[in-house]
Amino acid sequence: MTDSQPQIPADIAALGYEQARDELVAIVARLEAGQVPLEESLQLWQRGEALAAHCTAWLDGAQARITAVTSASETAAD
């Protein structure tokens, strides 16, 4: 992992894409509601950042697999 990417906690890394996305949506809803104390808001924000990074990594991996399969299919067709 590069220095520009946040460290993803083990409990988040163990989540599937849909689980991480659903938790991120719930966190965003809580923060947008504005009813969370400041300290808890900061903790939720940090967890949300880690969840977003995890989701992005999942999507990037899926895109790479799709690209690899498509490229292999195009090469085989030639």
TIKE-299690 format. One record per residue (C-alpha): x, y, z; residue number from 0; residue in one letter. Coordinates in nm, 3 decimals. Layout:
<atom u="X" v="Y" w="Z" koltor="NUM" roba="a"/>
...
end
This chain:
<atom u="0.000" v="0.000" w="0.000" koltor="0" roba="m"/>
<atom u="0.133" v="0.344" w="-0.084" koltor="1" roba="t"/>
<atom u="0.169" v="0.631" w="0.160" koltor="2" roba="d"/>
<atom u="-0.113" v="0.821" w="-0.015" koltor="3" roba="s"/>
<atom u="-0.367" v="0.547" w="0.065" koltor="4" roba="q"/>
<atom u="-0.513" v="0.524" w="0.413" koltor="5" roba="p"/>
<atom u="-0.449" v="0.211" w="0.615" koltor="6" roba="q"/>
<atom u="-0.759" v="-0.004" w="0.607" koltor="7" roba="i"/>
<atom u="-0.841" v="-0.165" w="0.943" koltor="8" roba="p"/>
<atom u="-0.865" v="-0.545" w="0.941" koltor="9" roba="a"/>
<atom u="-1.236" v="-0.544" w="1.024" koltor="10" roba="d"/>
<atom u="-1.305" v="-0.331" w="0.717" koltor="11" roba="i"/>
<atom u="-1.066" v="-0.526" w="0.495" koltor="12" roba="a"/>
<atom u="-1.265" v="-0.841" w="0.578" koltor="13" roba="a"/>
<atom u="-1.589" v="-0.688" w="0.444" koltor="14" roba="l"/>
<atom u="-1.725" v="-0.758" w="0.100" koltor="15" roba="g"/>
<atom u="-1.800" v="-0.468" w="-0.130" koltor="16" roba="y"/>
<atom u="-2.174" v="-0.459" w="-0.060" koltor="17" roba="e"/>
<atom u="-2.124" v="-0.476" w="0.317" koltor="18" roba="q"/>
<atom u="-1.870" v="-0.192" w="0.310" koltor="19" roba="a"/>
<atom u="-2.089" v="0.018" w="0.081" koltor="20" roba="r"/>
<atom u="-2.396" v="-0.032" w="0.301" koltor="21" roba="d"/>
<atom u="-2.205" v="0.067" w="0.614" koltor="22" roba="e"/>
<atom u="-2.065" v="0.372" w="0.435" koltor="23" roba="l"/>
<atom u="-2.417" v="0.477" w="0.330" koltor="24" roba="v"/>
<atom u="-2.535" v="0.443" w="0.691" koltor="25" roba="a"/>
<atom u="-2.242" v="0.653" w="0.817" koltor="26" roba="i"/>
<atom u="-2.309" v="0.926" w="0.561" koltor="27" roba="v"/>
<atom u="-2.676" v="0.935" w="0.663" koltor="28" roba="a"/>
<atom u="-2.583" v="0.971" w="1.032" koltor="29" roba="r"/>
<atom u="-2.336" v="1.250" w="0.959" koltor="30" roba="l"/>
<atom u="-2.580" v="1.433" w="0.731" koltor="31" roba="e"/>
<atom u="-2.849" v="1.416" w="0.999" koltor="32" roba="a"/>
<atom u="-2.620" v="1.628" w="1.218" koltor="33" roba="g"/>
<atom u="-2.728" v="1.465" w="1.543" koltor="34" roba="q"/>
<atom u="-2.394" v="1.303" w="1.627" koltor="35" roba="v"/>
<atom u="-2.156" v="1.463" w="1.881" koltor="36" roba="p"/>
<atom u="-1.832" v="1.603" w="1.742" koltor="37" roba="l"/>
<atom u="-1.599" v="1.329" w="1.872" koltor="38" roba="e"/>
<atom u="-1.823" v="1.055" w="1.736" koltor="39" roba="e"/>
<atom u="-1.854" v="1.245" w="1.407" koltor="40" roba="s"/>
<atom u="-1.476" v="1.243" w="1.371" koltor="41" roba="l"/>
<atom u="-1.463" v="0.869" w="1.439" koltor="42" roba="q"/>
<atom u="-1.741" v="0.807" w="1.189" koltor="43" roba="l"/>
<atom u="-1.566" v="1.025" w="0.933" koltor="44" roba="w"/>
<atom u="-1.243" v="0.827" w="0.971" koltor="45" roba="q"/>
<atom u="-1.427" v="0.496" w="0.939" koltor="46" roba="r"/>
<atom u="-1.613" v="0.630" w="0.638" koltor="47" roba="g"/>
<atom u="-1.285" v="0.726" w="0.471" koltor="48" roba="e"/>
<atom u="-1.151" v="0.374" w="0.527" koltor="49" roba="a"/>
<atom u="-1.474" v="0.220" w="0.396" koltor="50" roba="l"/>
<atom u="-1.462" v="0.442" w="0.087" koltor="51" roba="a"/>
<atom u="-1.100" v="0.342" w="0.022" koltor="52" roba="a"/>
<atom u="-1.194" v="-0.025" w="0.059" koltor="53" roba="h"/>
<atom u="-1.485" v="0.013" w="-0.183" koltor="54" roba="c"/>
<atom u="-1.261" v="0.192" w="-0.432" koltor="55" roba="t"/>
<atom u="-1.005" v="-0.089" w="-0.409" koltor="56" roba="a"/>
<atom u="-1.279" v="-0.346" w="-0.475" koltor="57" roba="w"/>
<atom u="-1.403" v="-0.152" w="-0.778" koltor="58" roba="l"/>
<atom u="-1.051" v="-0.098" w="-0.913" koltor="59" roba="d"/>
<atom u="-0.985" v="-0.473" w="-0.880" koltor="60" roba="g"/>
<atom u="-1.308" v="-0.556" w="-1.060" koltor="61" roba="a"/>
<atom u="-1.223" v="-0.313" w="-1.339" koltor="62" roba="q"/>
<atom u="-0.877" v="-0.467" w="-1.375" koltor="63" roba="a"/>
<atom u="-1.028" v="-0.817" w="-1.401" koltor="64" roba="r"/>
<atom u="-1.280" v="-0.700" w="-1.661" koltor="65" roba="i"/>
<atom u="-1.005" v="-0.532" w="-1.862" koltor="66" roba="t"/>
<atom u="-0.788" v="-0.846" w="-1.845" koltor="67" roba="a"/>
<atom u="-1.073" v="-1.071" w="-1.962" koltor="68" roba="v"/>
<atom u="-1.174" v="-0.833" w="-2.238" koltor="69" roba="t"/>
<atom u="-0.817" v="-0.798" w="-2.359" koltor="70" roba="s"/>
<atom u="-0.769" v="-1.174" w="-2.355" koltor="71" roba="a"/>
<atom u="-1.092" v="-1.223" w="-2.549" koltor="72" roba="s"/>
<atom u="-0.992" v="-0.965" w="-2.809" koltor="73" roba="e"/>
<atom u="-0.647" v="-1.122" w="-2.847" koltor="74" roba="t"/>
<atom u="-0.799" v="-1.469" w="-2.887" koltor="75" roba="a"/>
<atom u="-1.041" v="-1.338" w="-3.152" koltor="76" roba="a"/>
<atom u="-0.755" v="-1.201" w="-3.364" koltor="77" roba="d"/>
end
